[in-house]
Amino acid sequence: MNDSALDWQQIHRTFQQIWGYEDFRPPQAEIIRVLLASKDALIILPTGGGKSICFQLPALLQTGLTLVVSPLVALMENQVQDLRSRRLRVALLHNELPRTQRRQTLQEIERQQLKLLYLSPETLLSPPVWERLSHPLLKINGLIVDEAHCLVQWGENFRPAYRRLGAVRPALLKSKPSGTKIAIAAFTATADLTAQKIISETLQLRQPECFLTSPYRNNLNLQVKIVWTPKCRRERLLKFVRRKEKQAGLIYVRTRRDSEALAQWLNSLNYPTAAYHAGLSPQERRAIETSWLTGNRLFVVCTSAFGMGIDKPDVRWVIHFHPPLLLSEYLQEVGRGGRDGQATDALTLISEPTGWLDPQDKQRDRYFLLRSQQQYRQAQQLVKKIPNRGTIDAIARQFPEGEIALSLLHSAGRLEWLDPFHYQLNPSQSSSFPARDRLQRQPQLLMRQYLTTRRCRWQFLLNAFGFTTQATGFRCGHCDNCC
């Protein structure tokens, strides 16, 4: 199909033929128009809002390749499997692929046989992939950053490749014919005002069209309960799970160790479950996902690694056995419940405020904060040892935490990426680091305020995510404070 010949009737007909829906949901049509016009965009749609179609359809209608940066293998596999079942020209690349499949996909890129390519930020910036994407004759329409909140949550000290994505477009354009356009669109279900700014600045979005949809869902009933001891926390969980017998759910914890210990305890009480975390093998993760999706296992004890992009409509409850660190994580995770529009309970268990009887929550928060502060101190030391210009590979080989340190320096304004692989220090910003400690504590403080607020919880969330007009005088009737 010729790009210039596209009209809305053709677009709508293709949409119906591929997905079988009668019409778009708001604001899908408007987003599709923007992406077909090669404009940058920042899109915030609630979980289950149909955001994948917004970038998949334009990619399939255009000539050339659209890159989709995705954070998790499971998320990529689910979307690619769905599109392949519709006989569409899509592929994925990640480190867990067999060598033969990886080689075949690289050949498909060279032969320009793909419309959509899903890959992680690390794979996008790997030499074999980058070499092929930089070929002058390969037409690239756009770069989609799916689940863009991961850039904010993980980009500094867990997945530092995210901080280099802003240098991708300028570097690719240098290798392409004059006049080439590569649009960038960031999609997420949760981004507060600070996160929106970080995403836009890091990706170097150019006058992006913004689509901000309220996260409010009146079928999600939010509750927070104080537990006074570790034993009380488990008893409260058990009581809740017994009430939800034969209903699908999720139990979120903070660490791998927590997931394994809690799953073992529940199994000993004849509740068949499994611990899901990033330390499992790909085969183990797929097996747990499949057993949950098919209903063979009613619930899973998981870290934040589970659920992103996995579509199970009938999740009737979500428990945070430990509160998450960030409000955006919380909203993402409770949003995995009730995608079918039916009433769903979201319960968060928190330690009593003093921490004397159950210090677990305070200890976890302190651990994550101290670890982050240590990484900033390492970055401050590194800036005294590295050359003003260099490559990320050289720094990573020389210093164990070198890649994370460069990411933190970039976040603090002390470094810029000349391209995705070469950096330059910016000595004029030498005073940027002292404020980091205060900035790190702010998200934790916001989460704590949410957990202890006596106001409407949905109103608190709407205010935090920038929907102040809608939230004025708002009472949801779907949280423990309103009811």
N, C-alpha and C positions, 0 to 999 in steps of 0.2 A: 504494500500500500504506500503510495507516495505521500510524504509528509504534507506537502503543500495542498494536496487534494482532500485532506481530511475535513469532513464537515460533521456537525453534531449528530446527524442521523446515522452516519456510518459508525461513529463512536458508540452511540447508544445501541446500535444493532450488534456490534462486536461484543459489547458488554453482556447483552442478553444471551448471545450464542455461547459465550464461554462460561459464564457463571449462572445463567438461568434465572436471574432476578428480573422482575418487571421494571424496576426503576432504581435510581441511586438514592441513598440516604443523604440528607444534608450533613455536612457540606461537601460530599464526595465529588459532585459534578464541578463545583467551583475549583477544588484542588486539582482535578484532572485538567481543567482548562489552563491553569497556571503552569503545570508541569509540561503540557504540550507546547506552551509558549516559551519554553526554556528559561523560565524565571526561577530564581531562588525562593525557597519557602521554608517556613517553620510551622509545623503542624502538630497541634496537641489535641488528640482525640481520646476520649475515655476508652478503657479496656473493652474490647468487643465492639468498637465503633466502626469496624470495617476499613481500617487505614491501609491494609496491604493492597486492596484493590486500587486505591488512589495512585500508587506508583506502579503497580503491575500492568494496569491497562495502558497507560501512556507508553510504557516500555515496549509492549507488544505491538502497539500501533505504529511506532516509529522505526525507521531503518537505523541500524547501528545497535550498540550494546549499552545497556544500563547496568551499572555496578550497584549492588546492594550490600552495604557493610552491616553485618549482623553480629551480635555479641556471642551467641551460643550455637553450638552445633545442632542441638535439638530443634531450635527455632528455624534454622536454615533448612534442615531436613524435612520438617513438617510442611513448610511452604513450597519447597521444590517438589516434594512428592505429590502435593495437591496439584501443582501446575503441570507436572508431567502426566498425571492421570487425565488431564485435559488436552494432551498431545501438543504441548507448547515447548518451544526451544529454550530451555533453561538448564542451568547447571550450578553446581556449588563446588567450592574448594576449601578444604580445611586440612589440618595436619593428621587427622585420623583416617583419611581416605587411603585405600589401597593404592599402591604405586601405579598400577595399570590404569585405574580410573582417573587418577590425577593427570597422567600423561595424555589420556584421551581428551580430557577437558581442556588442557593446554593447547592441544591440536585444534579443538573446536574454536578456541579463541583466535588462533592464527588464521583459520579458514573463514572467520566471521560467520559462524553458523549459529551463534547464540543471540538471543534477545536480552536475557537477564542472566547475570552471574552473581551468585551469593558468595560472600567470603568474609572472613574476619578482618579486622584492621591489620593484624599481624601478617596474615596471608597476602593481603593487598600490597603490603610493603616488602614482601619477600622478593629477592632478585629474580627468580624465574618468572614470576607473575608480572612484576613491574616491567621487565624487559619486553614482554609481549604486549602489555597494555600501552606501552610508550611507542609502539610501532606507528609511523606516520600514517599508514593506510588504514589503521583500525579506527573506525568511527565510534566515539564514545559520546552518548547523549547526555548522560547525567550520572551523578553520584548520590545515592540515597543512603542516608544514615538512619537505619531502623533502630528503635529502642534508644533514641539519642540521649536519654537520661543517663545511660551507662557512661557516656563521655564525661559527665559531671561526677558520678559516683565512683567510677573506676579509673578515670583518665590520668589522675595524678600519681597514684601509688600502687595500682594493681594491673591496669592494662595501659601502660604509657604510650603505646602506639596510637591511641585515640588523640593524644595531644598533637600528633603530626599530620592529622587529616586535613588541616587547613592549608597545608603546603602541597596537597595532591593536585588540585586543579591547576594552579599556575605551572607546576612542573609538567603536567600532561599537555597543557596548551602549547608549551614551547616545542613539543615534538609533533604537533598537529598542523595541518594547513592553516594559513591565515584566514581569519573569520570564523573559525570553529567556536561553537558555544558548548559549554558543559555546565549544566545547571546543578545546583546542590539543594537537596531537600532533606530536612531533618524531621523525623517522625517520632513521637513519643506519646504516652498516655499521661505522663506527669512531669511537669517542669514548673517550678515556682518562678517568680520574677528574676531572681538571681541566676537560677539555672538557665532560663531563656537567654540571658545576657551572655553567660559563659558559652553556651552552645553556638550562638550567633558569632561571637568574637573568635572562638577557637576554629570554627569551620570557615571563617572569613566570608560569611554570607553577604551578598550584595543586594541591598535594599529588598530584603525578603518580604514576600507576602506572608502575613501571619494569620493563621487560623487557630483560634483558641476556643475550645469547646469546654463548657463547664463539666467538672468531674462528678457532679452530683448524680447519684442514682438512688431513686426512692425505694428500691427493693433491697438495698444493703442496710441492715440494722447494726449499727456500731455500738459496741459495749466495751468498757474497760473495768476490770475487777482487780481490787487489791488482794494479794495473797500474803499471809503473814509469815509463813515458813516454807522451805522447800517441799516439805511433806504436804502442806496445804495446797501448794501449786499443783502438785500431781493429783491430789484428790479432786480439786476443782476441774482439772482437765478430764479426769475419768468420769466424773458426774456429767459433764457436758457431752462427752462421746457416747455415753450410755443413752442419753436422751435422743441422740441423733442416729440411733441404730438403723442400719440399712440405707443411710444417706451418705453421699459422697462428700468428702471434705479434705482439708489440708491442715497440717500442723507445722507452723514455721518456728524454727529455732535459730540461734545466732551462729553456732559453730558446728563443724563436722563431729567433734566429740559429743556435743549435746545431742545431735541427731541420732547417733549410734546408741548412746546410753538410753535415750527415751524410747527408741524403737525396740530395744531389747526388753525393756521393762513392760511395754505394752504387749509384746509377743508372749511374755511369760504369763500375762493375764488373759491369754487366748484372744487377743485382738491382732489378727494377722496384718502386719504392716511392714514397712521397710524404711531404712534411712537412705536419703538421697542427698548427695553433695558432690562438689566438683572433684573430689578425690577418687570417685569410682571410675572404672573403666567405661569406655563408650558402650560396650555390650551390656554391662550392668545397668547403666542409666537407661538405655533403650528398653530393657526388660521391665524395669520398674514403671516407666512411663506407660508402656503398653498395658501392663496389668491394671494400672489405675484407670486408663482411658476406657478399657473394655469392661470395667466394673468387677474384675476378679479380685481387686484389692480396693477397699472402700476409701482408705485414706493413706497418706504418705507423710512421714516425718522428714522435713526438708529444710535446707538452707535457702537463701535467696536464689541459688542456682536453678531452682525448680519452678516451672510454670510459665516462664516468659514465652509468649507466643503459642503455648499449648492450649488448644481450644476444646474445653469440655464444658458444655452448657449447663449441666445439672449439678454443679457444685453447690451444696446447700449450706456449707459452713466453712469458715476459715478461722483457725485459732493461731494467735501469736503467743506461743508458750513463753517467749521472751520478746519484749518490745524491740522493734528494729531501731537502728541508729538514726535514720532519716525519715522525714514525713513522706518524701517521694517513694521510698521503698514500701512504706506502709500502704499508701494508696494503690501502688502497683499490685501488692499482694492481696489485699482485700478485694481488689477488682477482679481477681480470678474466680470469685464466687458469683453465682447468680447471673450468668451471661444469658440465660433463657428468660430473664425478666421476672422470675419467681422469687419470692421472699427468701433471703439468705442472711444468716447470722454471722457477724464478724466479732469475735471476742479476743481482747488482749489482756493478758495477765501481767500485773506489775508488782514488784516488791513494795512492802510498806515503806512510807516516805523516809523514815530515818535510816533504814538499811541495817539496823542493829540485829534484827531477827533473821533477815534474809538479805545479805549484801550482794547477791548474785548480779542484779541489774547494774548496780553502781560499779562493781568490779569489772564487768564486761565493758561498760562505757569507758572506764578509766584505761583499760587495756588498749582499746582501739585508739584512744586519744594519744596515749603515750607512744604507741608504735608509730603513729603519724608524725608526732613531734620529733621522734628520733630520726625519721627519714628526712625531715626538713633540716635538722642539724647536719646530717650527712651531706645534704645538697649544699649547705652553706660552706662546708669544708671543701667540697669538691670544686667549687667555683674558684678557689685559691690555687688549685693544682692543675687545672686543664687549660689548654691553649684558647685564645680568644676565638679561633675558628677551628673546626674539626669535623669529624664524622662520628655518627652515633656508634658505628661498629667498633671504632678504635677505643672510644670511651667505655663501651660495654665490655670489651676484652680486658681493659686495664683495671676497671673498678667493678667489684661485685654488684653494687646497686647503681651502676652508672646510668643505665637507661631511665630508671625511676628518678634519679637526681636531675637529669636533663629535663624530664617532664615537669618536675617541681619548679625548676628554674624558669621554664617557659610560663608556667602558671603564675609565677610571681613577677613576670615582666622583666626578668634578668636575661632572657635568651630569646632569639627568634630563629625560626627554621628557614634557611635559605632555599631548601627543597626538603622533601621528606627524609633525607639522609644526612644533610649537612647543616650545622648550626653556627650561629654567631652570637657571642656574648654581648650584652648591652650594658656597659658599665655605668651608664647614666642613671640607672634605676637601683642604685646600691642600697636605698633605704626601704626597699619593698618588703623584705622579709619580716621585720618586727611585728607587723600587723597580722601575720598568719595565724598565730595562736588564738587571737580573738575571733578570726574568721572561722577557724575550725570548730570553735565552741558554739557558734551561733546556730548551726543546724541541730546540734544535740539539744540546745536550749529550747528550740521551737518544738521538737518532738516531746520534750518533757512538759512543756506548757500544754500541748494537746492532751497528753495523758492525764493531766490534773485539772483541766478546765472544767468549770461548772456550767459553761455556756453550751449552746447547741454544738455538737461535735462537727456536724456538716458545715455549719456557719464558720467555725474555726478553719476548717480545711479550705472552704471557698475563699476566705480572706487571705490565707497563706499562699494560695495559688493565683491571686490577683483578680478574683471575681468579687470585688468589693460591692458593686452595685447590686448584684443579685443577692448578696449576703446581708444587706442592710435589713435589720429586723427579722431575719429569716429564722424560722423554727421548722425543723424537718419532720418531726414526729417519728423519726427513724433512728434515734440514738437513745442511749440510756438516760441522758440528761433531759431530753425532751419528753420522754415517756415516764 
